[in-house]
Each structure stands twice: as structure tokens, then as C-alpha cells.
């Protein structure tokens, strides 16, 4: 009996080891679902056998004027010939043009809704737009107003990461802080939703941590593996170690000295302002009323002291030289989601209320793309003053930042030279000494205000909230503040949950949700049962996106490859519409798409699309937040400004006075994007004649501009013309 047992025990051990090893191998090499790699939910259109082509037909969203008219109806400003119950209106949702006549039958003769809104959201950043989308997809009647433009503040000035936060995880472990741990866990879950609902606007990005000493390797390895473990099924690929040679191969710009190796982990990256605009337009498709450039001037209260609405004015009328007429918006509940300007709205409600926002400035700089690999970022976890700095590829350039310092609140803060030079010096510290990090290489620089918040109910009023804060005033103003881009959806869900409870609102399924995909193949209403479903509500452009969609655009429209790829990664399946709006070049190739800047792939069709389908009302809206040219290169944005103003003038019928105002306002904005002071006084004639591109003495010295072709350029030679570098004047042969 003992002999079989002796044989069985090693066999069991061997089997267990093989099973465990197989499990580890499967986990490491398991098939991974990379966002964007799946075939499109809606395949691209194809040519029929007889050569006909049927482009996608997407649902329309209401124009800005129609949205404002809806706002006025809530207070009875515009009388309706026939009324419809809010429940019926919510059930119908947004309609395509083919459904209009049918809707009149189902809702009444005119189908106009004069009922107050369930919710009025103030603020059109990531949080405000997220709340509007969440509420609309739960069947609530919701309006969202924004004083400037969607993503005009903090939401367009982020580090462009969708991340759980490795530095927060490190703090959670060393400080045994459960709240920090919970924040990381929540953010990792939201990161996956982010990438699933907008795969065209977000992507996975490997990020390298350089290691200088051997003992740092196990420390960072354990940290990144714990990060992978927390992500669980929401993760994608495991972190891994690189030897010194492989690290330099992956990131050739790294400094070789004292480099032991590197750890690489994965996080998400995204196009922040385009994401924000997409959330807002998706909310509009689901029936929300969203209006930008509409300023709240005061809050309105009923006889019982509870909020019942707000007074607003149209700032576009002011820009057009008209006197804006104020009007009221009536709502059962009001949500304050204004980021750094949170306290300004709170003081409209209660003038003596203590401030809760502790604004912090985060400066970023944009450098040419050759400073980093196109598919890998870098994090320096310990800078000279203990902060963290990221160095990431973005839109063909390189973004570096950020700083973190107390600041005053303003609409367009300017990045200070001290912060810019600090970032450049930190970059130089871990890049190869062969690379000269120059101030003249900074293409753009901006400062974003992070709205850190203090809990007004905390005994220690100086302590900052770790993530976000939701609070309700005595009069019923619900404030949602703090947080970060990655967790915008979770913040919106919690805010709407609280609003439903506080304002006693009733949700309802969307019975006839719009076909956001533009196809009957997908029923977008299927999951919308009246509960929060934003974790699976795909944004505008996501349904027909795939990594090969750009090829279809090239083959149909004759677009330049870099332009087609840019359009699909910025608009998803709506790139079909953008390309159709592009003018023909009258050249053999490319066939369509006139660039607004020779250096970047932005084209004229994007300007027309921004005005017609994305509520762009100013040149800054287009240059900064629909395209990203102002963030990528302030000088290039200035040189593209005449073209943008002309295209928008055609669409919006601007007169000469408005065009001049747009010029002045945009140049002033570009100052906050790092435009050189010497360029702030340039005129349109200067730009069109090429004088705006003239360089000063500092810029002249950056490059060998005027030397003729030669083996050795004159400007590089240390010897004067005619001087022999081998035989000097004092040589014995000359005596």
C-alpha cells in the first residue's frame, strides 16, 4: 500500500504545479479585448453591385435656437398651441426627421411641452454634461446651460489621461488610507467604461517608469502588479519589466546614465474636450436641452424659499451687438456643476455661504512629437520637489505636466514662465543630455484650474475631500464638485440619484430612444429601463467605429491618410458626415479636405460640422475644443484664424463687426495658450500677408534658417570666411 501512495503524492504535486503554471500562462497570454479592435457594431456602408453608395443616415439634434425656445417654454414664455405631458415627451425621446409627422400624431397636434424641467444643470463641463446624459437616459426632462462653451474650463485642460492613479495607490498603501484605495478602485472601473463607451476618443497607453537603482525594481514591480490586480477584468494588459537596453529601445530619448531598467504599466488616454462635446451632444439626442454661451444671472425661489428656476441671458446676442433679453427657466431641481466656479453659484443661492473650492493650478506644455515615442508615455514619480510629472504622446505632439499650486480663479488663466521652466528642467533631467530641451520648442502652454473641495460639514474645514462632494443647500441647490475626469460618470450617477431622492422625481423607460447609431441594427433603447445605464450608453460616433474605418473614408472620399485617421479618431462614425462637408481640393490627390493648418490634419469640414452639429458659436470653440489646434500649437492656431472666421461667417452669417470681435477675442484667448507676446497685436492683414509668421531674434537662433546648402553651414563654422582651419596665420609656414 505504501508504494502506490509514494507514487500518487508526486503525481498530485506535479499535476497541481502544472495546473497553477497553466493558469498563470493563460492569464498572461489570454486573448485581450482591446477597445477599438472589435469589428464595428454597425459595419461601414458599401457599394452595391450596380455601383450605388448609401452613406449612413444619422439622427439630427435640435439647433441651438430650437433648444433656447424649449427653455423658454418651461416658464410659459412661449405659449403652446397644444400641450403634451412630460411623460409622453420623455417616452418619445429625440426623433429623426422621418419621425416628425408620426410624433405629432402620438403627442398631439403641435406636441409642445410647457412643463417645468425636472432638472436644470448649471455647467457644461464633464460633470454637468454627464449629469444631463444620465438624467435624460433615465427618462427625466433635463436642461443644461453653460456660460461659455462645453469644456471651456478645466475639462479641456487636463493631462489627457483616463487613469486610476498609481500615485494614489502608493499613498493608500503607505498611509493605510481606505478612501484613497476606494478612489483608485472606482477610477479603474470607470476607466473601462470610458474606453467601452467612446473607443474612438480614448485608447490604452503604455506608460514607462524609469528605474535608476536595482532596489527600485521590486518596489515598482510590486506596485504596478497590485495596480493590475485591482483592475481585475477591467484591465487590459499586465505591467512588465524592461532591461536597460530594451527600455532605451522603447524610449530612445531616455538618459542612459544611472538607468537600471524600467517598468511599463497601462492606463488610458483620451481627447478630453471632444469627449465632453460628445457627451453633451449624446444627451441632446436623448432629449436633453443643452445650450452653451447661456449665462445664469440669478436663481429664482418660490414663496417657501425653495429654488424653482433660474434667470439666464444669451451671450451670443451680446457678441452680435444686440441687447440680450433675460428669461426664466423653471425646474423642480437645480444642480450646480460649475467646477472652479462652484462657489459663485452657491453665493447666488446663499450670499454668506462659506467657500468650499480650493483652486489649484496645473500647468502643461506642448512640445514637438519627436520628444517622445508615438505609442508610449513616461511618468517621473519623484521630481526634484517630490511631485509627479507625466510625459505623454498626444495628437502627434508631446504633452508634459503638471504643476500643482494654489491659484486665483479666472476664466482663462495664463501659464507662468516659472512653471513652464520648472517642467522643462524636470524633463531635461531624465532625457538624454544629447537632447537640448529648449524654451523655444514649447508650441503651447496652458494652465487649468483643478477644483479641489472642502466638506462644509466637516469639523476640520481645511481638510480637502479626497474625491468628490455632493451637498444640498436649505433652498434645494444640489452641488456636485471635485473629482476628476475619469470618474465623471460615477459622479453624475450619484448626483442624479441624490436629485431623484431630494426632488421626488420619477424616472421612466425610454420607449422610443433615437437611433444614435444611424442604423436599425442596434436598439439603443434596449437597456434604458429608467435606471442608470450610462456605463453602456455609447456616445455619438462609437457605434460604427473601428480601427480600419479610416480606410473606408480614404477609398470613398479620397482623403489624405493622416486626415482620414484623424477624423475617425475624433468623430468615430460621424467622420462620414465630416468628410462629406469637406470641400473638394480640385487636385488629383487628396480629393477632399482643405487643411486649415498645413502642419496638422484639421480640415474645413470640421468647422462646418462643429457649427451645424456641435453647437460651436465662436472661433475659439472651433480652434480649442472641436479641433485641438490651439492646444497643440498656438502660433498655428493664429495662422488658421482667418480661415476659421471665414468658414464660420458663411455658416452663421456674421457681419464685419462680429468678425472683428472674433479676431480680438480669439487672439486674447491664444495668449492663455502660450502665444508669444510679440504676436498679440497682429492683425488679420499681418497673418494673411505672412508677417505674423516672422520670427524674432530668439526664434532666428533656434534653426539654421538662411544658409545655402553646404557640407558645413556658414552659421555652424567657428572660422571666418577665407580662414584656413589647418594652417593658422601664426604657422611657421607663413613666416
N, C-alpha and C positions, 0 to 999 in steps of 0.2 A: 504493500500500500504506500510506503514512503517514497518508492521510486516514481510512481505517477505524479505524486504531489510535487516532488522536486522538479519534474519536467513542466508541470502546469504553472507553477509560480513564475518562472522566467517568461513563459509564453504570455501570461497575463500582463506582466510588466512591459514586454515588448509591444503587445497589442495596444496597451494604454498609451505608451510613448508614441507609437505610430499614429494613433488617433489624435493625440494632442498636437503632434507635429503637423498632421494633415489639416487640422483645424486652423493652426497658425498660418500655414501656407495658403489656405483658402481665403483667410481674412486679408492677407497681404495682397494676393493676386486675384481677388474676387472681381467679377465684372462690375464696373463702376458706371453709374448713370450720371454723366456729365451734362449739366444744363446746356441746351442748345444742340447737343449731339443727336438727340432723338429726331426722327422724321417729324415734319411739321404736322400739327393736328389737322390743319387744313392744307392739303397739297397745293402747290402753285398752279395757276392756270396753264393750260397747254393749248397748242394749235390743234384744230380739228383736221380731219383728213382733207377737207376742202380748203384748208388754209386760213380759216377764220380763227380769231383770237378773242376770247371773252375775259376782260380783266376783272378782278374782284370788285364787288359792289358792297361798300361798307355803309353802315347807318350814319346818318347825319346827326350832329349835335346842334342845338339851338344856337343862334347867333348871340352875340353879346347884347344887342338891343332887345332881342326877344327875352333873354334872361332878365334884364332890367325890368321889362314890362311885367314879367311874372312876379318879381319882387314887389312892385307897386300894387299888384292885385291883392297881396296879403293884407294890406291895410285899407283896401277899398278905394285906392287912388284911381284905379281904372275899373269902372263898373262892368260887370259881365252880363251879357245878354241872357246867358243861361248858365246855371251853376252845376257843378258836379261834386260829389262827395270826395273827401280826401282819400278815403279808402279805395274808391274806384280809380282815381287818378294814379294812386300808388300801384295798384294792381296792373295797370296798363303799362307803366314804365315809359321809356323812350321808344319812339316809333321811327321806322324808316319811312321815306316819302311815300312808298306804296301803301302804307297802312293808314294814312291820314284820314281818308274818307271813311274807312271802316271804323276808326276811332270815334268819329263824330257820331256814328250810329250808336256805338256802345256807351258813350259818355254823355250824350245829349246833343242838342242842336249845335252849340258852339264849343262845349267841353271846357269852359274856362273855370278855374279853381280860385275862389276868392277866400278860402280858408287860411287862417294864420299857419305859419310853418310850425312843425313840431320842434325843430331845432334851427337856430341861427348860429353858425360858426364864424367867429371873427378870426381871421388869419388864414392865409393861403400857402403856408409852408408845408413841410412834410406832415406834421401832426394835424393841422387843420384840414388838408386835403384827405388825409387818411380817415379822419372822423367823418367827413362828408361821404366818402365812399362806403364806409362801414354802415352809416345810418341809412343811406339810400338803398343798399342791398338788403337791409332788414325791413324794407317797406315803409320807412319813415319819410315824411316830407321835410327835406332839409335844404337850407341855403348856406352858402359860404361866400363871404366877401373878404377882399384883400385890398388894403390901401395902396400898395404898389403893384407888383406883379407876383405871380406864383413863383416861389423860391427866390424872391428878390433879396432875402436876408441870409440868415445862417444856412438855410437848406441848400444854397448853391455854392457855399464857401467851405465845404467840408474837406477832409483828406481823401475823399472818394473811396473809402473802404467800407465794406459791409462785414463787420468783424465782431467776434465775441469779446476780444480784448485779452491778449496774453498778459499784458501788464496788470490788468485787474485780477486775473487768475493768480499771478505771483503774490499780489497783495492779500488775496483771500487766504492763501496757504500760510504765508508768514505771519499775518496778523490774526489768523483764525477768525476771519470775518465772514460769517454766513451770508450776509447781504451781498457782499462782493461776489461770492460764489454763485448765489442765485442769479445775480445780474449776468454773469458770464453764461450760465446755463440757459437763461432766457434768450440772450442775444444769439447764441449758437443755434437755437431752434428757429428764431426769426430769420437768421441768415439763410437757412434752407428755403423758407417760404419766399423770401426775397428773390432768390435765384430761380425758383419754380414759376412764380407769377410774372416775372419780367426777364426771361432769359436773353432777350435782345439788348437789354440795358445793363446787364450785370454778368459777371464772369468770375470763375475761380482764378486766383492769382497765387503762385508760389512766392513766399517771402523768405529771404535768407537772413539768418542771424550769424554774423561773423564771430568766430571764436579765436581769441588771442592766446589763451592758456589751456593746457591739456585738462586741467581740473574743471574748466567750464563746460567741457563736452558732456560729461554725465549729468551735470546740473541742468543744462538747457535741453538735453535729450529727455530727461525725466519730465520737464515742464511741458515740452511740446507733445510728448506721448500722453500726458494727462489731459492736455487740450483736445487731442484726438479722441480720447476715451469719453470725455464729457460730451463731445459732439455726437458720438454714437452713430445711429443711422442717418443723422443729419449731416454727417461729414462726407468727405469725398475720397481723398487720398491721404495715406498716412505720412507723417513727417519722416524725414530721413537725414542721415549724416553724410556730409561730403568731406573727403580728404582735401588737403590744401590744393593739390593740383586740379581736382575736379571742381572745387569752389572757384578757382581762378578761370577755369574753362567756362563755367556757367556765368560768372560775373567778372569779365576781364578787367574791369575798371578798378577792382579792389587793390588795396595796398598789400604787397607781398610780405613786407617785413612784419614779423611777430604774428603772422597768420598761421594758426594751427589747423583750422578747418572751418566748417560751417554747418549749421542745422538749417533745414528748409522745412517750413510748415505751410499750410494752405489756409487762405482766407478769401473773402470775396471783395470785388471792386465793382464800382458802378459809375454811371453818368448821373450825378445827383440831381441837377436841375431838370434834365429831361425825364428822369423818374418822377419828379414832383409834378411836372406838367402832365405826364401820362396818368398819374393818379387822379388829378383834377378832371381831366377830360373823360376818363373812365367813369368817374362819379357823375358827370354831366350826362353821359349816355344812359346811366341807370336812373336818371330822373332828377338828380340834384340840380339846384340852381347855383351856378358858380360864376362869380363876377370879379374880375381884377380891376385895379385902379378905381375902387369904390371905397371911400373913406368913411368910417364910423365917426360921427362928430359928437354924439351923445347917446346915452342909454335912456330908455323910457320905462317908467314904473307906473303901476296901477294904483288905485286908491289904498290898497292894502300894503303898499311899499314893495311889492314883488315886481320883478322885471317882466315886461310884456313886449319889448321890442327895442329897436334902435333907430336913430336918425342917421342917414347917410347922404353923401354927395358924390357926384360923378366927377372925378378928377380929369377925365378925358375932355369933358366940356371946358374945363379951365385951360387945358393945353390948346384947345381950339379957339381960345379967346372969348368964350362965352361965359356968362354968369351961371354957375351950376345951381340947379334947383334941388334943394334938400327934400327928401321924402322919407317916410317911415317904413320899416319892415316889422311886421308883427310876428311874434314867435312865442311858443309856450315855454321854451327854454333857450338860454344863450350860453354858448361855450366860448371861452377865451383861450385861444391857441395862438398867441402872437409872439411866442419866443422871447427875445430880449425886451420886447415892448409890453410884456405881460402887466407890469405894474401901472403903465399908463391907462390901460383898460380897467384895471381894478380900481384906480382912483376916479374914473368916471362913475363907478358904482358907489364907492365909499371914499371920499376925498382924503380922509385921515388914516386910511388903512396903511399899516407898515409895509415897506417894500420887501419882497421875497426874492428878487432876482439879484444874483451876484455875478455881473457880466465879466467874462474872461475873454481876452483877445487871443486868437490863434492865427498867426501869420503863415502863409505858404508862398513859395516862389516856384515859378515855372522855368525850367532850363531846357535846352535843346535835347532831343531824343538820344543823342549819342552819349549822354552821361549815364545811361542805364540800359541793360538789355530790354528788348521789347516785351519779353514774357516773364520777367522776374523782378520782384521788388526787393527792398532791403530795409531792415529795421536796426537801428542802433539803440539797444535797450538802456545804455548808460552813457549819456552825453557828459560833457565837461561839468555841467551843473546838476546832473542826476536826472534830467528829463529824458523822454523818449523822442526819437525823430525817425520819420519814415522817409523813404527814398523810392518812389514808385513810377513805373511807366504809366502814362495816361494820355490817350488821344494822340499818340505819336510823339509826345514830348515827355519830359520828366518832371514830376511834382515832388517837392521836398518841403517838409514841415512836420510838426507845427510848434509854435511857441505857446506859452500859457501864462498870461499875466493879466492882472486886473485892469479894467479899462472903463471909459465912459461910453454910454450908449449913443450911437449915431446911425443914420441910415446906411451910409457908405464910408466906413472908417478907412483910413489910409495906412498901409503898412509902413512902419518906421524904418529908417535906414539902420538903426541899431539892431532891430530884429532880423532884417534881411542879412546883414553882415554876420550875425551870430549863426544863422542857418548855413551860410556859405562856409564859414570857418569850421563848423562841425562836419560838413560834407568833405572838406579838404582833408580832415583828419583820418578818414577811413578810405579815401580814394588814393590811387597810385600817385606818388609825387611827380610822375611824368605828366599828369594832368594838372593844368593850371585852372582852378575854379575862379572865374573872373566875374566881377560885378556886371561887366558889360554883356555877359551871357544870359543875364536874367531877362526873360522875354515878358514876364508878367509877375506881379506880386500883389497879394491882397490880404486883407485882414477880415476874418469872420468872428462874430461875437457869439460865444457859447453861453447860453442862458442857464448857468448853474443856479439852483434854487435852495432856499432855506425854508424849512417847515414852519409856518406861522404858529402852529400849535405846540411846537417843541419848547421845552423849558430852556434849552440852550439855543437861542435864536441865531447864533453864529455858525452852528453846525450845518453843513451842506447835505442835502439829500443825495444819496448815492446814485439813484437812477432818475425817476420822475415823480411828480407830485400832482395829485388831483384833489382839489379842495373846492368847497361850495360856500359862498357868502350867505349872509342872512337874507338878502334880497333874491337869492337864487342864481347868482353868476357862478357858473362852473368853470374853474380854471384848470387847464392841463398844461404843465410846464416842466422843463428839464428834459431828461432823457437824451437819446442820441438817434441818429438816422436809422441805425439797424433795427431799433425797437419801435419805430413809428407805428407799425401795425398793432402791436400789443398795447401801446399807449392809447391808440384810437379805440380799440375794443373795450378797454377798461373805462374810458371816458364815456362811451355810448352806453355801456352797462349802467354806469352811475347816473347818466342823464335819464335813462328809461325809468330807473327807480325813483329819482328825485322828482321828475316832472310827470310821473304816472303816464307814460306813453305806452301805446300798444303797437307792437310790430305786426307785420303781415307778410305772407309769402308774395313774391313777385310772380304773378301768373303768366305775364307776357313780357318777360325781360327782352331787351333788344338783342339782336344777333350781332354781338360785338365782333365776332369773327368774320362777319360778312357772308356766312355760309349757313345752310340748313343742316349741315353735317353735325354741328355741335349745338346742344341745347344749353345755353348759358343760364337758363332759369332753373335747371335741374336741382342744384344744391341750395337754392335761395328759398329756405323754408321759414324765414323770419328770425333765424338765429344768426350769430356772427359766422360768416363763411369767407371772410377776406383772405384767409390762408390759402384758398383755392380759387379765388376770383382772379382770372388772368387779366392783365392790363391791356389797354389798346396796343395792338401790334404784336402781341405774344402768340396768338393762335397760329398764324401762318409762317412764323419764323423758323428757320433752320440755318445751320452754318453754311449751307450751299445755296441759299436763296439768292445771294448776290449774283450767282452765275446766270440765273433766270433773268435777272434785270439787265445784265450785260447783253445777253442774247436777244432780248426783246427791244430794249431802248438804245443799245449801242453806247452805254455809259463807260467811262473810264473805270478800270478795275478798282482803283483806290476809292473812287466816288461811290461805286455800287456797294462795296463792302462797308463804307461809312454809313450809307443810307440804311442798309439792313440792320446795322448795329445800333442805329439811333432811332429808327422808326419801326423796325420789325416789318410785318406785312404791309403797313401803311407806306412803305417805300415805293410801292406800286403807284400810289397817288402822288407822292412827292416827285417821282421821276416823270410822271405824266404832266406835271405842272412846270417842268423844266423846259426852257426854250431850246430850239434846235441851234446847233453851233454853226451850221452851214459849212462844215468841214467834212472831210472823208471820215475822220475818227478823232475824238469821240463824236457821236451823232447828236447827243443831247447833253445839256447840263453846262451852263456858263458859270465858271467859278467866280465867287465874289472876292476871293483872295487867291493869288497864284500859288501861295505856299501851302494851302490847306484844301481839303476836299469838299468844302461847303459850296453849294450851288444855288442858283437863283430860285429853283423850285422850292427850296426850303423856306425862303422868305414868303413866297405866296402861300405855301401850306401853313406856315405859322400864323398868318393873318386870317386865313379862311377857316382853319380847323383847330387852332390852338390859342385863340384869343390874344395874339400879340398886338399891342397897341402903340408901342414906341420902338424906335431903333434899338434902344438898349435891351428891350425884351428879346429882340431877334439876335443881336450880337452876343449877349451874355447868357441867355437862358434857353433859347430854342436851338441856335448853334452855340458853340462854346468858344468862338473866336476871341472874344475879349479876355477870357480866362487863359487862353493859350498864347496870345501874342497881342499886347496892347497896341503896338505900332501897326500891325497888320489890320487890326480892327479899325483903326483910324483911317487907313488907306481904303478899306472896304466901305466906309461910311457913306460916301456919295452914292454908290450903287444901291445900298440898302435903302436909303432915303428915297431914291427914285422909284424903286420897286414898291415900297410901301405907299408912296404917294399915288401910284396907279391904283392900288387896291383900296385905299382909304380916302382917296380924293382930297389929299392935303393941299392947302393953298401955300403961297410963298411964305407967309408969316409962320405957319406951322412948321414948314421945312427948316426955316432958320432957327426956330426954337429947338427942334430936334437936334440940329447940329450942335448948338451950345450945350444942351443938356447931356448929350452923349459924350462930348469931349470932356465935360466936367466929370462924368461917371468914369471915363477911362483914366482920369487922374487917380482914382481909387484902385485901378487895376495895374498901376505901375507905369503909366505913360510918362515919359520924360517931361520935366517942367518946361523945357525949351519948346515942346510941341503943343502946349496948352493954348497958345494964342494963334495957332494956324487956322487959316480959313479954308473954305471948300475949294477956292481957286488955287490955293497953295497945294492942296492934295492932288487936284486934277492936273496941275502943271508939273507935278513931281517934286516940287520944292519941299513938301513935307517929309520926303524921304532923304533929304540932305542930312549929312552927318556932321556932328561937331568934332572938335579936336580929339576928344577921348575916343569916340567911335572910330575915327580915322586910324588911330593907332592899333585898333584891335586886329586889323587884317592888312595884308599887302594889296592895296586896292588898285594902284595905278602903275605898277611895274610892268614893263613889257616882258614877254616870255623870255626866259633865260635860265641857263643851268644854275646860276646863282643870282638871285634878285638883288638889285642895287640896294634896296632898303634893308636887306639882310647882311650886306657886306660891311665889315668893320674898316675897310680901307677906302680911301678916297679914290675918285676916278683917275686912272693912269698910274696909280701906285702899284709897284711890284711887291707882292706879299712874300716872295722868296728872297729877293735881293733888296735890302734896305738902302736908304741914301747914305748911311754911315758904313756900308760894307766896304772892306778893303779893295774890292774890285773897282769901286767908284773913285778911289783916291789916285 
